[in-house]
Amino acid sequence: MKASTTSTTSAGEGITDSAPRGVIGHSGVPAGAHGVPHVDPLAALRTPGDPPWDVHLTGTVFLDIIFTGLDSAPVRGTESWARGMGSSPGGVANMATALARLGLRTSLAAAFGDDHYGEYCWDALEQGEAIDLSASRTVPGWHSPVTVSMAYEGERTMVTHGHEPPPEDPSHRSASSSGKLLPPGADLSPCPPRARGAVASLAPGRSEPWIARAARQGTRIFGDVGWDDTGLWDLAALPDLRHCEAFLPNAEEAMRYTGTDCPRAAAHALTEYVPVAVVTLGADGAYAVDRRTGESAEVPAIAVEALDPTGAGDVFVAGFVTGSLAGWPLADRLGFAGLTAALSVQEFGGSLSAPGWSEIAAWWREVQSVEGQDPAALSRYAFLDDLIPDGLVRPWPLRRAVPTIGFGRST
């Protein structure tokens, strides 16, 4: 059975919206979302009693400014000119956008500045990508964090400035959903919305109460992780790992956390702590183990000409989460994650480089049309035949990173 599709109205570049903002179509996508026929990978699983959201995320949204076309790293005391530049929402917006473009109903809880950067990021995510921001907030007087990313030689260098947002005033949560006052000392931390899955960013020595709450209400938790600046590399210092269904470190992180010298051995060692371990191998692809089923899978990376790797890791996680929630075999989940990440690096702009189903369909048609392809390599992605509807086309381009923000409009 092929995934279902519906068409959504798009504002697009130079196109006037024909439906009011906020109108929800049959697929749950606001009419102002980007103009891509909506593929719902979970269509066969949906029932009336489902959670309202497929995936919930929380984190920091940055404004990303990306310079591309640099021939080399900037040299101290010199000025470097870039041949390309783009601006887009970054940080947790990378993964939220990737999930939404793959057809998942996505909820994001984040703080936004009340400056122009914050307004742009909010509008790009809510209106442009149909991401639900009802759990997010605008912080008066707090400026948006900014990251400048410079892409060159297949790598990137980043400079970031920002401040932690002030804590949210819990007074508006001082009553329960029944309207009764909560007792003194009650936990007033945010309660996550009901969702099939959630992506949690794990950090040493830090526990986020919402993760345990989400797990208790049946949400499947996918744990992402960054570099351990403490240098301890102790899995016991990741208290929320026990709530995770899957853990997705890169090869270096996995080996350091497990004390192994092989990323594949590290993946197996990690299944002592979490049911599913996925280790990304950079140019060598990815390896995964599922302790519950005994499955293991390895998928090589897809060779592409990389323009900007910003956000590729987030897109990989989004692809794996999509396949997991849809109930695909481990090898298909891994292959799909690698494919979406490979497509993302061919555009620049972090969140807005994430592919949609039209890009996936175009890639699949193209690789099948090239003579001399390895049949075994093609068979690795044969599962796409049952996902991509016949005749899937994109009426307007996906939103991409823009050179600048806030062009004046002539009347």
C-alpha positions in Angstrom: 0.0 0.0 0.0 1.3 3.4 -0.9 1.4 6.2 1.6 -1.5 8.6 1.3 -1.1 12.1 0.0 -3.0 15.3 0.1 -2.1 18.7 -1.5 -1.6 21.7 0.6 -1.8 25.4 -0.4 1.5 27.2 -0.3 2.5 30.8 0.1 5.7 30.2 -1.8 7.9 32.8 -3.3 5.8 35.4 -5.1 2.6 33.3 -4.6 -0.4 34.5 -2.7 -2.0 32.2 -0.2 -5.5 31.3 -1.2 -6.5 30.0 2.2 -6.3 31.7 5.6 -3.4 31.0 7.9 -4.0 28.3 10.4 -6.6 26.4 8.4 -6.0 22.7 8.8 -6.2 20.4 5.8 -7.1 16.7 5.8 -3.5 15.7 6.6 -3.3 18.0 9.6 -1.1 20.5 7.8 -1.9 24.2 8.0 -2.8 25.7 4.7 0.2 28.1 4.9 2.7 25.3 4.9 5.2 24.8 2.1 3.7 23.6 -1.1 4.6 19.9 -1.1 2.0 17.1 -1.6 1.8 15.7 1.9 3.0 12.1 2.2 1.9 10.6 5.5 4.2 7.7 6.4 2.0 6.8 9.4 -1.3 6.8 7.5 -1.8 3.0 7.9 -1.3 3.3 11.6 -3.5 6.2 12.5 -6.7 5.7 14.6 -9.1 8.2 16.2 -7.5 7.8 19.7 -4.0 8.7 18.6 -1.9 11.3 20.4 -2.3 14.7 18.6 1.4 14.8 17.7 3.7 12.3 16.1 6.9 13.9 17.6 7.6 16.4 20.3 10.9 18.2 20.7 12.3 20.9 23.0 15.5 22.9 22.7 17.0 26.2 21.6 16.2 27.8 18.2 19.1 29.8 16.7 19.2 32.0 13.7 21.8 30.4 11.5 23.8 32.5 9.0 25.6 30.2 6.6 28.5 31.1 4.3 29.3 28.7 1.5 31.7 28.7 -1.4 34.8 29.3 0.7 37.9 27.8 -0.8 39.6 27.4 2.6 39.3 28.2 6.2 39.5 31.9 7.1 43.0 33.0 7.9 43.7 35.3 10.8 44.2 38.9 9.8 42.6 38.5 6.4 39.2 38.9 4.8 37.5 36.0 3.1 34.7 36.4 0.6 32.1 33.7 0.4 30.3 32.9 -2.9 27.1 32.0 -1.2 25.1 33.0 1.9 21.9 32.0 3.5 19.9 32.5 6.7 17.5 30.0 8.3 16.2 28.8 11.7 18.8 26.5 13.4 19.4 24.6 16.5 16.5 22.4 17.4 14.7 23.8 14.3 16.9 21.6 12.1 15.4 18.4 13.4 11.8 19.8 13.8 11.8 20.9 10.2 13.2 17.6 8.9 10.5 15.7 10.8 7.7 17.9 9.5 8.9 17.7 5.9 8.8 13.9 6.2 5.1 14.1 7.0 5.2 13.8 10.8 2.9 16.0 12.9 5.6 17.9 14.9 5.3 19.9 18.2 8.2 22.1 19.4 8.7 23.7 22.8 11.3 26.5 22.5 12.0 30.1 23.6 12.0 32.7 20.9 13.3 36.3 21.2 11.0 39.2 20.5 13.4 40.6 18.0 13.2 40.4 14.2 15.3 37.2 14.2 12.9 35.6 16.6 9.9 36.6 14.6 11.4 35.3 11.4 12.3 31.9 13.0 8.8 31.6 14.5 7.0 32.4 11.2 9.4 30.1 9.2 8.6 27.2 11.4 4.9 27.7 12.1 3.7 29.1 8.8 6.4 27.7 6.5 6.7 24.2 8.0 3.4 23.6 9.8 5.2 22.9 13.1 3.0 23.4 16.2 4.5 26.1 18.5 1.7 26.1 21.1 4.2 24.8 23.7 6.7 27.6 22.7 7.0 31.1 24.1 8.2 34.5 23.1 10.5 36.1 25.7 10.3 39.9 25.9 13.7 41.7 25.8 15.6 38.5 25.0 17.6 38.5 21.8 17.7 35.4 19.6 20.9 33.4 19.7 22.9 33.5 16.5 25.3 31.0 14.9 27.5 31.9 11.9 28.5 28.8 10.0 31.3 28.7 7.4 31.3 25.7 5.1 34.5 24.7 3.3 36.4 21.5 2.3 33.4 19.4 3.3 33.5 20.6 6.8 32.3 23.6 8.8 33.4 26.1 11.4 30.9 27.8 13.6 30.8 30.9 15.8 27.8 31.3 18.2 26.6 34.1 20.5 23.6 33.8 22.8 22.4 33.8 26.4 20.1 31.3 28.2 16.5 32.5 28.1 15.1 33.5 31.5 13.2 30.8 33.2 9.5 30.6 32.3 7.1 32.1 34.9 5.3 29.1 36.3 2.4 31.1 37.6 0.3 30.3 34.6 0.7 26.6 35.5 -0.2 27.0 39.1 -3.5 25.2 38.5 -4.2 21.7 37.3 -6.1 20.9 34.2 -9.2 20.4 36.4 -8.9 24.0 37.6 -8.0 23.0 41.2 -5.0 24.7 42.8 -2.0 22.6 43.1 -0.4 22.1 46.6 2.6 24.1 47.6 5.9 22.5 46.3 4.1 20.8 43.5 6.2 20.2 40.3 5.4 23.1 38.0 7.8 22.0 35.2 6.1 21.8 31.8 4.2 18.6 30.9 4.9 17.6 27.4 2.0 17.1 25.0 1.0 13.5 24.1 3.0 12.3 21.2 4.0 9.0 19.6 7.7 9.9 19.9 10.1 12.5 21.2 13.7 13.4 20.5 15.7 14.2 23.6 19.1 15.8 23.6 21.0 14.1 26.4 23.8 15.9 28.3 26.1 14.7 31.1 24.9 15.4 34.6 21.6 16.8 33.4 18.1 15.3 33.8 15.1 16.8 32.1 11.8 16.0 34.0 9.8 16.2 30.8 11.6 13.1 29.4 10.5 10.8 32.2 7.0 12.3 32.0 6.7 11.7 28.3 8.0 8.1 28.7 5.4 7.4 31.4 2.6 8.5 29.1 3.8 6.1 26.4 6.0 8.3 24.3 8.9 6.6 22.6 12.1 8.5 23.4 15.0 8.8 20.9 18.2 10.0 22.5 20.6 12.3 20.7 23.9 13.3 22.3 26.8 15.7 21.7 30.4 15.9 22.7 31.1 15.4 26.4 33.0 18.5 27.4 33.6 17.0 30.9 35.8 14.3 29.3 34.4 11.6 31.5 32.4 9.8 28.9 30.3 8.0 31.5 27.0 6.6 30.5 25.9 6.7 34.1 26.1 10.5 33.8 23.3 10.4 31.2 20.4 9.7 33.6 17.7 10.1 31.0 19.2 7.3 28.8 17.1 4.8 30.8 14.0 6.3 29.3 15.2 6.0 25.7 14.1 3.4 23.1 17.1 4.4 20.9 20.4 6.1 21.3 22.1 7.7 18.3 25.7 8.8 18.9 28.4 9.1 16.3 31.3 6.7 16.1 33.7 8.6 18.2 31.1 9.3 20.9 30.0 5.7 20.9 33.5 4.3 21.3 34.4 6.8 24.1 31.2 6.0 26.0 31.8 2.2 25.8 35.6 2.1 25.9 35.8 0.1 22.7 38.0 0.7 19.6 35.4 -0.3 17.0 32.1 1.5 16.4 30.3 -1.7 15.6 31.4 -3.2 18.9 30.4 0.0 20.6 26.9 -0.3 19.1 26.5 -3.8 20.6 27.8 -2.7 24.0 25.3 0.2 24.1 22.4 -2.2 23.8 23.1 -3.1 27.4 21.8 0.3 28.3 19.2 1.0 25.6 17.1 -1.3 23.3 18.3 0.2 20.0 21.8 1.6 19.3 22.5 3.5 16.1 26.1 4.6 15.4 26.8 7.0 12.5 30.1 6.2 10.7 30.6 9.4 8.8 31.6 8.6 5.2 31.2 4.9 5.9 27.5 5.1 6.6 25.8 3.8 9.8 25.5 0.7 11.9 22.6 -0.2 14.2 21.6 -3.0 16.6 18.1 -3.8 18.0 18.5 -5.9 21.2 14.8 -6.8 21.2 14.6 -8.4 17.8 18.3 -9.4 17.4 18.5 -7.4 14.2 21.6 -5.6 13.1 22.1 -3.6 10.0 24.8 -1.6 8.2 24.2 0.8 5.4 27.0 2.6 3.5 26.8 6.3 2.9 25.4 7.7 -0.3 28.1 9.5 -2.3 27.0 13.1 -3.0 28.7 16.4 -3.6 28.3 18.2 -0.2 27.6 21.9 -0.2 26.9 22.4 3.5 26.8 19.7 6.2 25.0 21.9 8.7 22.1 20.0 10.2 22.8 16.7 8.4 23.0 14.8 11.7 19.6 16.1 12.7 18.1 15.1 9.4 19.6 11.6 9.9 17.9 11.3 13.3 14.6 12.6 11.8 14.7 9.9 9.1 15.4 7.2 11.6 12.6 8.4 13.9 10.2 8.4 10.9 11.0 4.8 10.0 10.8 3.7 13.6 7.4 5.2 14.3 6.2 3.7 11.0 7.3 0.3 12.1 9.9 -0.4 9.3 12.6 -3.0 9.5 15.9 -1.8 11.0 17.8 -1.8 7.7 15.1 0.3 6.0 15.1 2.8 8.9 18.9 3.1 8.6 18.9 3.4 4.8 16.2 6.1 4.9 18.0 8.1 7.6 21.2 8.0 5.5 19.4 9.0 2.3 17.7 12.0 3.9 20.9 13.2 5.4 22.7 12.8 2.1 20.1 14.8 0.3 20.3 17.6 2.9 24.0 18.3 2.4 23.3 19.2 -1.2 21.5 22.4 -0.1 22.7 25.0 2.3 20.8 26.4 5.2 20.6 23.9 8.1 16.9 23.4 8.8 15.7 24.6 5.3 18.1 22.1 3.6 16.0 19.2 4.9 14.5 17.2 2.0 10.8 16.5 1.5 9.2 13.6 -0.2 9.4 15.2 -3.6 13.2 15.3 -3.3 13.2 11.7 -2.1 11.0 10.6 -5.1 13.2 12.5 -7.6 16.3 10.8 -6.2 14.8 7.4 -6.4 13.6 7.9 -10.0 17.0 9.2 -11.0 19.1 6.4 -9.5 16.9 3.8 -11.1 17.3 5.4 -14.5 21.1 5.3 -14.5 22.6 2.4 -16.4 25.1 0.1 -14.7 23.7 0.5 -11.2 24.5 -2.3 -8.7 21.3 -4.2 -8.3 22.2 -5.0 -4.7 22.6 -1.3 -3.9 19.3 -0.5 -5.6 17.5 -3.2 -3.7 18.5 -1.6 -0.4 16.1 1.2 -1.2 13.3 -0.8 -2.8 11.1 -0.1 0.2 10.6 3.4 -1.3 8.4 1.9 -4.0 5.6 1.4 -1.4 6.0 4.8 0.1 6.2 7.2 -2.8 2.9 7.8 -4.5 2.7 7.6 -8.3 3.2 10.9 -10.0 4.5 12.7 -6.9 5.6 16.2 -8.0 6.4 19.4 -6.3 4.3 22.4 -7.5 6.6 24.9 -5.9 10.0 24.7 -4.3 10.6 24.0 -0.7 11.6 27.0 1.3 15.4 27.4 1.4 17.7 29.6 3.2 17.5 33.3 2.2 20.4 35.7 1.8 18.9 38.3 4.1 15.8 38.9 6.3 13.2 41.6 6.0 13.2 42.9 2.5 10.9 45.8 2.2 7.7 45.2 0.1 6.7 47.8 -2.5 3.0 48.6 -2.7 
